[in-house]
Amino acid sequence: MDRLLALLPELWSASFETLYVVSLALVFGGVAGLLLGLALYATRAGSLFPQPVVFGVLNVVVNFFRPIPFVILLAAVQPIARSIGIPGIGPEFGIFAITLASMFAISRIVEQNLLTVRPGIIEAARAAGASRSRILFRLIPREALGPLILGYTFIVVALVDMTAIAGAVAAGGLGEFAIVYGFKQFNPVVTWAAVLIIIVIVQGVQLLGNTLARKVLRR
């Protein structure tokens, strides 16, 4: 316990790093995943902009990257990160790797949730004179907003998990804190302190996501 008290400044710093990495990865990966998911939805057969070739390419790309275990992806993208000026360790690398991993998972979640929008709503909008672009970028996301919030909540929880794994390659955050000061120094109290903070973050995100989704779905 005395060791944990001495490490409190490092623990709070690691907690901030985890939130920092998760927030930026969610912004970058969330936007990229949303656009990719919209493209998957729009170009599939029978959709607003059917393009079988484009859909096929996007579908293969997503299916190729999505199943790769994150710990393996970390090692695989280190040379890519270094080639564009991002160091192979630290929070910046963590953001880069988590963004790549999350965008493909998010794109599939977005596509699946958009497919829940009833075709009758789209047909009614087309009959009212709405353009296909307006339907794609405004109507459909609004109709699927509740499920999308729940999907993004799931992704945020997964991002927290990814930051912990990224700690194995010195990417900062609570994962690195638990490994360096807990696991390597045989101090389970320090390890469990990091675990409890991760649990608090996850529970807070889940509660917020469920609350927002419930409010949207009641409209």
C-alpha positions in Angstrom: 0.0 0.0 0.0 2.9 2.4 0.8 4.3 1.7 -2.6 0.9 2.5 -4.2 0.7 5.8 -2.3 4.2 6.7 -3.6 3.1 6.0 -7.1 -0.2 8.0 -7.1 1.2 10.8 -9.3 2.3 8.2 -11.9 -1.1 6.5 -11.5 -3.1 9.7 -12.2 -0.8 10.6 -15.1 -1.3 7.1 -16.6 -5.1 7.5 -16.2 -5.0 10.8 -18.0 -2.9 9.2 -20.8 -5.5 6.4 -21.2 -8.3 9.0 -21.5 -6.2 11.0 -23.9 -5.4 8.1 -26.2 -9.0 6.8 -26.1 -10.5 10.2 -26.9 -8.3 10.9 -29.9 -8.5 7.4 -31.2 -12.3 7.6 -30.9 -12.3 10.9 -32.8 -10.1 9.7 -35.7 -11.2 6.1 -35.8 -14.9 7.1 -35.2 -15.0 9.6 -38.1 -13.1 7.3 -40.5 -15.2 4.3 -39.4 -18.4 6.2 -39.9 -17.5 7.3 -43.4 -16.3 3.8 -44.3 -19.5 2.3 -42.9 -21.7 4.8 -44.8 -19.8 3.8 -48.0 -20.4 0.1 -47.3 -24.1 0.7 -46.7 -24.5 3.0 -49.7 -22.7 0.9 -52.3 -24.2 -2.5 -51.5 -26.7 -4.1 -53.9 -30.1 -2.5 -53.7 -28.9 0.5 -51.7 -28.8 4.2 -52.5 -25.7 4.1 -54.7 -25.2 0.5 -55.7 -21.7 -0.2 -56.8 -20.9 -3.9 -56.6 -17.2 -3.5 -57.4 -16.6 -0.7 -54.8 -18.6 -2.6 -52.2 -16.7 -5.8 -52.9 -13.3 -4.0 -52.5 -14.4 -2.2 -49.3 -15.8 -5.4 -47.9 -12.6 -7.4 -48.5 -10.5 -4.7 -46.9 -12.6 -4.5 -43.8 -12.8 -8.3 -43.5 -9.0 -8.5 -44.0 -8.1 -6.1 -41.2 -10.9 -6.6 -38.7 -10.0 -10.1 -37.5 -6.3 -9.3 -36.8 -5.6 -9.6 -33.1 -4.7 -6.1 -31.8 -1.4 -7.3 -30.2 -0.3 -8.6 -33.6 -1.5 -5.4 -35.3 0.7 -3.4 -32.9 3.8 -5.1 -34.1 2.7 -5.0 -37.8 2.1 -1.3 -38.0 5.2 -0.1 -36.1 7.2 0.2 -39.3 4.4 2.1 -41.0 4.2 4.5 -38.0 7.9 5.1 -38.1 7.8 5.7 -41.9 5.4 8.6 -41.4 7.3 10.1 -38.5 5.4 8.6 -35.6 7.6 6.9 -33.0 7.1 3.1 -32.5 6.4 3.6 -28.8 4.5 6.1 -26.6 0.9 7.6 -26.7 1.2 8.8 -30.3 1.9 5.3 -31.5 -1.0 4.0 -29.4 -3.4 6.5 -31.0 -2.2 5.6 -34.5 -2.5 1.8 -33.9 -5.8 2.0 -32.1 -7.3 4.3 -34.8 -6.4 1.8 -37.5 -7.8 -1.1 -35.5 -11.0 0.7 -34.5 -12.0 2.2 -37.8 -12.6 -1.2 -39.4 -14.6 -2.4 -36.4 -16.6 0.8 -36.3 -17.3 0.6 -40.1 -18.9 -2.8 -39.7 -21.0 -1.7 -36.7 -22.1 1.4 -38.6 -23.1 -0.6 -41.7 -25.1 -3.1 -39.6 -26.9 -0.5 -37.7 -27.8 1.5 -40.8 -29.3 -1.6 -42.3 -31.9 -1.6 -39.5 -33.5 1.5 -40.9 -36.9 0.4 -42.5 -37.0 0.6 -46.3 -40.3 2.3 -46.1 -38.8 5.4 -44.5 -36.3 5.7 -47.3 -39.0 5.2 -49.9 -41.1 7.9 -48.3 -38.2 10.3 -48.3 -37.5 9.6 -52.0 -41.2 10.1 -52.8 -41.1 13.5 -51.0 -38.3 14.6 -53.3 -35.3 14.1 -50.9 -32.0 13.5 -52.8 -30.1 10.3 -52.2 -27.2 12.2 -50.7 -29.5 13.9 -48.2 -31.1 10.6 -47.3 -27.7 8.9 -46.8 -26.0 11.6 -44.7 -29.0 13.0 -42.8 -32.0 10.8 -42.7 -30.5 7.4 -42.2 -28.0 8.3 -39.5 -30.7 10.1 -37.6 -33.1 7.1 -37.8 -30.3 4.7 -36.6 -29.0 7.1 -34.0 -30.0 5.0 -30.9 -28.3 1.8 -32.1 -25.3 3.8 -33.3 -24.8 5.3 -29.8 -24.9 1.8 -28.4 -22.4 0.6 -31.0 -20.0 3.5 -30.3 -20.3 2.8 -26.6 -19.2 -0.8 -27.2 -16.3 0.6 -29.3 -15.2 3.0 -26.6 -15.0 0.1 -24.1 -13.0 -1.9 -26.6 -10.6 1.2 -27.1 -9.9 1.2 -23.3 -9.0 -2.5 -23.6 -6.7 -1.7 -26.6 -4.9 1.0 -24.6 -4.2 -1.6 -21.9 -2.8 -4.0 -24.5 -0.8 -1.2 -26.1 1.0 -0.7 -22.7 3.0 -3.8 -23.6 4.9 -1.8 -26.2 5.4 1.2 -23.9 2.4 3.1 -25.4 1.7 4.7 -22.1 -1.5 4.7 -20.1 -2.8 2.4 -17.3 -1.6 -0.7 -19.2 2.0 0.4 -19.2 1.7 1.5 -15.5 0.3 -1.9 -14.5 3.1 -3.8 -16.4 6.0 -1.6 -15.2 5.1 -0.9 -11.6 2.8 -3.9 -10.9 3.6 -7.0 -12.9 7.4 -6.5 -13.3 7.8 -5.5 -9.7 5.5 -8.3 -8.3 3.2 -5.8 -6.7 -0.4 -6.9 -7.2 -1.8 -4.0 -5.2 -0.5 -1.6 -7.9 -1.8 -3.8 -10.7 -5.3 -3.9 -9.1 -5.3 -0.2 -8.6 -4.9 0.2 -12.4 -7.6 -2.5 -13.0 -10.1 -0.7 -10.7 -9.6 2.6 -12.5 -10.1 0.9 -15.9 -13.3 -0.6 -14.5 -14.5 2.8 -13.3 -13.8 4.3 -16.8 -15.6 1.5 -18.6 -18.7 1.6 -16.2 -18.9 5.4 -16.7 -18.8 5.1 -20.5 -21.3 2.3 -20.5 -23.7 4.3 -18.2 -23.4 7.4 -20.4 -23.9 5.5 -23.6 -27.0 3.6 -22.3 -28.5 6.8 -21.0 -28.0 8.7 -24.3 -29.3 5.8 -26.3 -32.4 5.4 -24.1 -33.3 9.1 -24.5 -32.9 8.9 -28.3 -35.0 5.7 -28.6 -37.8 7.2 -26.6 -38.3 10.0 -29.0 
